[in-house]
Amino acid sequence: MGEPFQKPLRAALRSAAIGRAISVPRVSVIVPTVNEAKNLPHVLPRIPAWIDEVILVDGNSSDGTVATARDLMPDIVVIEQPRLGKGAALAVGFAAARGDILVTLDADGSADPAEMAGFVGALLAGADFVKGSRFLQGGDTHDMEWYRRLGNWGLLQLVRLRFGGRYSDLCYGYNAFWRDVLPHLRVESATGFEIETQMNIRALQAGLTIAELPSREYARIHGVSNLRTIPDGWRVLKTITRLGVSLRGSAATAVRNRTG
């Protein structure tokens, strides 16, 4: 994005940073679910006690997911999402969250809730957006086949080429950010698994201070993932293309404004 866009954004972020520094931030964790009753006992009890709010966004589960969640965590906030899709679930959860910091956590047991301390610490140290990476030193994945690794690598190269940045991971669901940067991520336009890619690209486009931390992804404990490699990979590719076109349009507008 051009300099005319960056100056007001940097000023707004500096103002927000001052506000963050003078208060103790509340932390909300958003957990999207579809039939994860068997996995929740391995996830919810491991969320750190210092987390202020846990929001479960359920996509019409038929296995008792909601009842299990309430048994495990009586004060959990439960929201029934109006339309299916991970992106739609996260958007609903973000809108309902009361925290100053928002953390996304998968419900299948693949992510370690203990890593949240590092994510929140990076935000308190000055980052606007923190993303987990399975491919940084110290990270790992036990839940990605070779062809998904290859696809992730190829899509990552496209993002680097078109938007810059030095991301090492693109399609991972463990992220945290300050609530006041949410408008820059524009999550309402992504309904499926492409949500993580869109958030990552929007963070780059907005000039946010981004931190990538190593994260270990474990195999799903029970059940089968709703991720479909080819259809969802295609959605990610279309998202990269769409945002790349919008970036070109923004740059052209900036040139016209400077020369008009």
Salt bridges, closest charged atoms under 4 A:
GLU3 OE2 - ARG10 NH2 2.64
GLU36 OE2 - ARG220 NH2 2.86
GLU53 OE2 - ARG98 NE 2.92
ASP106 OD1 - LYS86 NZ 2.88
ASP108 OD2 - ARG220 NH2 3.84
ASP112 OD1 - ARG46 NH2 2.93
ASP128 OD1 - ARG20 NH1 3.13
ASP140 OD2 - HIS142 NE2 3.41
ASP140 OD2 - ARG216 NH1 3.82
GLU145 OE1 - ARG148 NH1 3.46
ASP169 OD2 - ARG134 NE 2.77
ASP180 OD1 - ARG20 NH2 2.58
GLU194 OE1 - ARG235 NE 2.95
GLU196 OE2 - LYS86 NZ 2.70
GLU212 OE2 - LYS131 NZ 2.92
GLU217 OE1 - ARG134 NH1 3.13
